[in-house]
Amino acid sequence: MLRKVRTKPVVTASAQMTVAQAACAMWSKNIGALVVVNGGRPIGMLTDRDIAMDVPAHGMDPVLVRVGDIIRKKPVTIREELGILTERDVLAALRKAQGTEIDLGASAW
């Protein structure tokens, strides 16, 4: 089960938080991503890369811009009680549908 292999609790953020507040939350928890929720349901993801690359690239001020304005929406969610192999199969199907399929059995050398 995924619950047994997850090493850290999921940290959530509100879409109304500023990007600066979200960055502080990530830094204080030593994590690189937040699940953005509305009413307890995930609506998107915010990563440290989103903050470091997207915000300055678009001339946005992290103190003013809201998390909801820059999140990656419609996250794929997998229930904790499912097995790790089910997660792998779901992610593989998504990669194939998006044209980013990776052969996990191939050598990277």
MORA-V400496 format. One record per pair of residues at least 6 apart in sequence whose ideal C-beta (glycine too) atoms are under 7 Angstrom apart, sorted by the first residue. I is the first residue (numbers start at 1). J is the second residue. If there is no record, write none. Layout:
I|J ; I|J
This chain:
1|80 ; 1|81 ; 1|83 ; 2|78 ; 2|80 ; 2|82 ; 2|84 ; 2|87 ; 3|80 ; 5|84 ; 8|31 ; 10|35 ; 11|25 ; 11|29 ; 11|31 ; 11|34 ; 12|34 ; 12|35 ; 12|37 ; 13|22 ; 13|25 ; 13|34 ; 13|36 ; 13|46 ; 13|67 ; 14|67 ; 15|36 ; 15|38 ; 15|43 ; 15|66 ; 15|67 ; 15|68 ; 15|71 ; 16|66 ; 16|68 ; 17|66 ; 17|67 ; 18|62 ; 18|63 ; 18|64 ; 18|65 ; 18|66 ; 19|51 ; 19|55 ; 19|62 ; 19|65 ; 19|67 ; 19|70 ; 20|62 ; 20|63 ; 22|34 ; 22|46 ; 22|67 ; 23|51 ; 23|62 ; 25|34 ; 26|32 ; 26|34 ; 26|48 ; 32|47 ; 32|48 ; 33|45 ; 33|46 ; 33|47 ; 34|46 ; 35|42 ; 35|45 ; 36|43 ; 36|44 ; 36|45 ; 36|46 ; 36|67 ; 36|71 ; 37|43 ; 42|75 ; 42|77 ; 43|73 ; 44|71 ; 44|72 ; 44|73 ; 44|75 ; 45|71 ; 45|72 ; 45|75 ; 46|67 ; 46|71 ; 50|70 ; 51|62 ; 54|70 ; 55|62 ; 55|65 ; 55|70 ; 76|90 ; 76|94 ; 78|87 ; 78|90 ; 95|101 ; 95|102
